[in-house]
């Protein structure tokens, strides 16, 4: 507001001007009359002659009431001169009460119809109520109005507003003001500077028709006058300012609404992305778990190995991308929650079953099933390997037995002992005794065959029916052989009395050759027997057993020489006695058979040596792989544990700006990723260990699974710390928090976080607030349920806000959110409602056309789709409730 001296000076100067230039008086009469009528029409009246119509003071008082919105004293209704003077004095006193000092203007001059004084009074009213309150960049009144005109016409090259007379004479300044605010009303580029009459009339007509600004001055008066009247131009231009100031407010309100709606649209996009990512990850987990829970194979070693290869491909190719998706899901969720907190929005709660904890639990379940599947697969491989070994052993022993038993039943059923001589009977009897010895020697092999078949059945061998059929055939045949042997022995015993002579040498040969032959069969069987071992100790046991067997060979060589001596003696006796046949009636074995088998045994011994030696070398290679894996794992495992310990304390030790901290963390992350070749090297070693079927490793407590889990946890922990600092940067930029404030908050929090747990107990949190200058009255009456009494009711309110779940501690993020709200300026639901109220022209509701006119199309449709109908009275059809809509955006009500 101008000072009293300034007002006095202006009025005196104005009066002098009125006396000097009659042309200006004419312009002012027209302009001031039109200006007064633009306001008096709101009260349903008007004036025609500014000298006469204000003489009784009634319309003058009415004009002041319309302009100020205040109620003036009750006017005098008499028609006497003193009544008129009293009414004018009431008007002049009201003007003076508004801080305007009237100089040389009295009630008598107005009542007497003094045109100069009347025009001076109206100009004073225009200055006070139309121009004085104009403020642009700390300039007010005339200077403010001039600066407003300059700013609005600045883009127009042929307009240069320096004053309120000559600058407006060509009419382009008026047209530029209209075009700047309503370009749809005027074709500015078609105007010419040398045609001021057309320019002025165009501006006046458009302002009167579309902007509700009455025509206050004639174009002819401006063009024909050497210097247009400044006050008339100022009065008319002030109407432009007031007409367009509402549009400025609407533009500001629309900008605020657009910003809030833009934030909300971005948050909904992030929510939809989270929902899709969570759904895809959970769907993949639910699709993968049944495959891992399937514990069925085709029962063959080859088929099981194929399934193991599929599992390894899943671990290398299919799972790693999902690990990255899980980390991205957690990072996006944290970023979304931070944005919601920064914008005073309620926290985002995913749909049922899609919480971060739900995904984590599903992932944990997947890893448990995965671990169980791997353990089962390795166990199944061992079982099938054992089964394959037993099946081969069963076949080998069955082949030997069936080869031995071939033709035995026909021999035992033979009646060759009838109608023969005594010597032949004796021979047949002795031969049968030798067979019984041989039969008893094969008892162990039959029992071994049955035991192996039973073990194959117990281990659920896939070809058990064939094994059982062959075993049953051997057992049934064995039972028949036993029964036939007893029958034949009885028959021979019955005829033994008729037989007296027997060739004792042949008998001795048969008796000694049969066990020796059986021993050689057993030795050959043992020398070619297949074996399976997993450790050096086991192969060493086989080597020791083989060395023991070799130590018995000298004694066997003596037995071989003794049996050879018997045959030699038989040949000698046959030659001496002239016996024509050299066949042994007591056995089918010949010296050629014994010699051949003995040669076979002697040749198999070095082959067995070589086989055992090769297996020893393989087990030694396996042991080297165990030690190689252990050596590498014992380095990688502790390294990961150290990095996990380092990242756990990094939040309290890092200094510098947030950008520097995040740069250091990313450098730290790069350093950790640079260690990945060591993990890959360990994976390659582990693959070799698994392909060699090495199952146990006593040289290290680490397995490849523990290394993988530790590595994934380390990468996730680093990503989480980076995300926390990125959220702090978002908070700093969104809330206007300075770097020094954030550092001060962190330093103070770390000072009271003695345990370095990134959380404070209530007493430490209270001390932290006090140290930051937050004043808490020493009032012990208040307390928060679930907390110790740590302060006053204000502190209880703060604790309910920073620890809504009553956990008993305050996290750093909650502390930072609280300090940010205390120091930063944010949008609120009240501000949003106020902005909508501007767009609705102070109505408690808004209509669709108003929303579409002031907001961008996409944001307008966003509002219209979500804004509920207005339920109050007096509203037109289709009215919308912007109060409920604004409250719903901030989570204060449900639409």
GIJOUR-V933511 format. One record per pair of residues at least 12 apart in sequence whose C-alpha atoms are under 8 Angstrom apart, sorted by sequence separation. I is the first residue (numbers start at 0). J is the second residue. If there is no record, write none. Layout:
I:J / I:J
This chain:
74:86 / 104:116 / 135:147 / 148:160 / 149:161 / 160:172 / 175:187 / 335:347 / 569:581 / 751:763 / 778:790 / 779:791 / 780:792 / 783:795 / 801:813 / 838:850 / 867:879 / 868:880 / 158:171 / 159:172 / 174:187 / 751:764 / 777:790 / 778:791 / 779:792 / 782:795 / 783:796 / 801:814 / 850:863 / 866:879 / 867:880 / 32:46 / 126:140 / 130:144 / 157:171 / 158:172 / 452:466 / 776:790 / 777:791 / 778:792 / 781:795 / 866:880 / 867:881 / 32:47 / 74:89 / 91:106 / 104:119 / 145:160 / 216:231 / 452:467 / 751:766 / 775:790 / 776:791 / 783:798 / 838:853 / 866:881 / 32:48 / 104:120 / 145:161 / 751:767 / 775:791 / 783:799 / 801:817 / 847:863 / 867:883 / 32:49 / 57:74 / 72:89 / 88:105 / 145:162 / 158:175 / 776:793 / 866:883 / 867:884 / 71:89 / 88:106 / 145:163 / 200:218 / 452:470 / 685:703 / 775:793 / 866:884 / 42:61 / 71:90 / 87:106 / 171:190 / 199:218 / 216:235 / 748:767 / 775:794 / 786:805 / 865:884 / 152:172 / 155:175 / 185:205 / 215:235 / 747:767 / 785:805 / 28:49 / 85:106 / 171:192 / 184:205 / 449:470 / 682:703 / 786:807 / 39:61 / 71:93 / 84:106 / 87:109 / 196:218 / 448:470 / 681:703 / 785:807 / 39:62 / 42:65 / 55:78 / 84:107 / 87:110 / 152:175 / 169:192 / 196:219 / 332:355 / 747:770 / 38:62 / 41:65 / 99:123 / 151:175 / 152:176 / 169:193 / 171:195 / 174:198 / 566:590 / 747:771 / 765:789 / 151:176 / 169:194 / 170:195 / 174:199 / 177:202 / 449:474 / 761:786 / 765:790 / 844:869 / 39:65 / 60:86 / 84:110 / 169:195 / 170:196 / 173:199 / 196:222 / 212:238 / 329:355 / 761:787 / 35:62 / 38:65 / 55:82 / 56:83 / 60:87 / 63:90 / 83:110 / 152:179 / 168:195 / 169:196 / 171:198 / 174:201 / 195:222 / 212:239 / 328:355 / 563:590 / 762:789 / 867:894 / 38:66 / 55:83 / 56:84 / 59:87 / 99:127 / 148:176 / 151:179 / 170:198 / 171:199 / 174:202 / 445:473 / 761:789 / 54:83 / 55:84 / 57:86 / 60:89 / 169:198 / 170:199 / 173:202 / 177:206 / 445:474 / 765:794 / 56:86 / 57:87 / 60:90 / 80:110 / 94:124 / 169:199 / 212:242 / 844:874 / 847:877 / 55:86 / 56:87 / 59:90 / 211:242 / 846:877 / 847:878 / 55:87 / 170:202 / 210:242 / 445:477 / 846:878 / 847:879 / 54:87 / 845:878 / 846:879 / 56:90 / 844:878 / 845:879 / 157:192 / 844:879 / 845:880 / 844:880 / 845:881 / 761:798 / 843:880 / 844:881 / 559:597 / 843:881 / 843:882 / 280:321 / 400:441 / 635:677 / 515:558 / 635:678 / 280:324 / 400:444 / 515:559 / 280:325 / 400:445 / 764:809 / 668:714 / 761:807 / 835:881 / 760:807 / 761:808 / 276:324 / 396:444 / 760:808 / 761:809 / 435:484 / 632:681 / 668:717 / 759:808 / 760:809 / 832:881 / 512:562 / 631:681 / 758:808 / 759:809 / 832:882 / 277:328 / 397:448 / 511:562 / 758:809 / 759:810 / 276:328 / 396:448 / 758:810 / 759:811 / 168:221 / 169:222 / 628:681 / 664:717 / 757:810 / 758:811 / 832:885 / 56:110 / 168:222 / 508:562 / 757:811 / 831:885 / 54:109 / 55:110 / 273:328 / 393:448 / 549:604 / 53:109 / 54:110 / 431:487 / 628:684 / 664:720 / 665:721 / 53:110 / 54:111 / 431:488 / 508:565 / 627:684 / 628:685 / 664:721 / 828:885 / 54:112 / 273:331 / 393:451 / 507:565 / 508:566 / 828:886 / 50:109 / 168:227 / 273:332 / 393:452 / 428:488 / 505:565 / 624:684 / 661:721 / 51:112 / 67:128 / 165:226 / 504:565 / 505:566 / 828:889 / 50:112 / 66:128 / 164:226 / 165:227 / 269:331 / 389:451 / 504:566 / 827:889 / 50:113 / 164:227 / 176:239 / 180:243 / 428:491 / 624:687 / 625:688 / 661:724 / 748:811 / 50:114 / 164:228 / 427:491 / 428:492 / 504:568 / 505:569 / 624:688 / 660:724 / 661:725 / 49:114 / 163:228 / 164:229 / 167:232 / 270:335 / 390:455 / 504:569 / 636:701 / 163:229 / 269:335 / 389:455 / 633:699 / 50:117 / 163:230 / 424:491 / 428:495 / 621:688 / 629:696 / 632:699 / 657:724 / 49:117 / 164:232 / 625:693 / 633:701 / 49:118 / 163:232 / 266:335 / 307:376 / 386:455 / 411:480 / 542:611 / 629:698 / 630:699 / 632:701 / 640:709 / 163:233 / 424:494 / 425:495 / 541:611 / 621:691 / 629:699 / 632:702 / 636:706 / 639:709 / 643:713 / 646:716 / 650:720 / 657:727 / 658:728 / 408:479 / 412:483 / 424:495 / 625:696 / 635:706 / 639:710 / 642:713 / 646:717 / 657:728 / 744:815 / 266:338 / 386:458 / 401:473 / 408:480 / 411:483 / 621:693 / 626:698 / 629:701 / 266:339 / 303:376 / 407:480 / 411:484 / 425:498 / 538:611 / 625:698 / 636:709 / 643:716 / 386:460 / 424:498 / 425:499 / 436:510 / 440:514 / 632:706 / 639:713 / 744:818 / 274:349 / 278:353 / 408:483 / 412:487 / 416:491 / 423:498 / 425:500 / 426:501 / 513:588 / 274:350 / 277:353 / 292:368 / 303:379 / 304:380 / 382:458 / 397:473 / 411:487 / 421:497 / 422:498 / 425:501 / 426:502 / 430:506 / 433:509 / 437:513 / 509:585 / 512:588 / 520:596 / 523:599 / 527:603 / 538:614 / 539:615 / 270:347 / 281:358 / 284:361 / 288:365 / 291:368 / 303:380 / 383:460 / 421:498 / 422:499 / 429:506 / 433:510 / 436:513 / 437:514 / 440:517 / 509:586 / 516:593 / 519:596 / 523:600 / 526:603 / 538:615 / 280:358 / 284:362 / 287:365 / 291:369 / 294:372 / 420:498 / 421:499 / 422:500 / 436:514 / 505:583 / 519:597 / 522:600 / 526:604 / 270:349 / 274:353 / 421:500 / 422:501 / 430:509 / 505:584 / 506:585 / 509:588 / 281:361 / 288:368 / 292:372 / 300:380 / 433:513 / 437:517 / 505:585 / 506:586 / 516:596 / 523:603 / 527:607 / 535:615 / 538:618 / 277:358 / 284:365 / 288:369 / 291:372 / 294:375 / 512:593 / 519:600 / 526:607 / 657:738 / 656:738 / 300:383 / 535:618 / 736:819 / 299:383 / 300:384 / 534:618 / 535:619 / 298:383 / 533:618 / 734:819 / 656:742 / 736:822 / 31:118 / 300:387 / 535:622 / 655:742 / 736:823 / 534:622 / 735:823 / 730:819 / 734:823 / 735:824 / 28:118 / 31:121 / 734:824 / 10:101 / 11:102 / 27:118 / 31:122 / 734:825 / 10:102 / 11:103 / 141:233 / 6:99 / 7:100 / 144:237 / 147:240 / 6:100 / 7:101 / 3:98 / 6:101 / 7:102 / 3:99 / 4:100 / 144:240 / 3:100 / 18:115 / 17:115 / 651:749 / 14:115 / 14:116 / 130:234 / 651:755 / 14:119 / 129:234 / 13:119 / 651:757 / 130:237 / 648:755 / 122:230 / 129:237 / 10:119 / 125:234 / 129:238 / 10:123 / 1:131 / 0:131 / 0:132 / 392:528 / 392:529 / 0:139 / 0:140 / 388:529 / 388:530 / 388:531 / 433:585 / 434:586 / 433:586 / 430:584 / 431:585 / 429:584 / 430:585 / 429:585 / 430:586 / 427:584 / 428:585 / 426:584 / 427:585 / 426:585 / 533:693 / 423:584 / 298:460 / 299:461 / 298:461 / 297:461 / 37:212 / 37:213 / 34:213 / 33:213 / 33:214 / 34:215 / 33:215 / 32:215 / 30:214 / 31:215 / 30:215 / 29:215 / 30:216 / 29:216 / 26:216 / 26:217 / 26:220 / 31:231 / 34:234 / 27:228 / 30:231 / 34:235 / 22:224 / 26:228 / 27:230 / 31:234 / 23:227 / 27:231 / 30:234 / 23:228 / 26:231 / 30:235 / 377:694 / 330:718 / 334:722 / 326:715 / 330:719 / 333:722 / 337:726 / 341:730 / 338:729 / 326:718 / 330:722 / 334:726 / 338:730 / 341:733 / 337:730 / 341:734 / 341:816 / 340:816 / 343:825 / 342:825 / 343:826 / 342:826 / 343:827 / 344:888 / 345:889 / 344:889 / 345:890 / 343:889 / 344:890 / 256:831 / 255:831 / 256:834 / 255:834 / 256:835 / 253:834 / 252:834 / 253:835 / 252:835 / 249:834 / 252:837 / 253:838 / 252:838 / 249:837 / 248:837 / 249:838 / 257:854 / 261:858 / 256:854 / 257:855 / 260:858 / 253:853 / 253:854 / 257:858 / 250:853 / 249:853 / 263:888
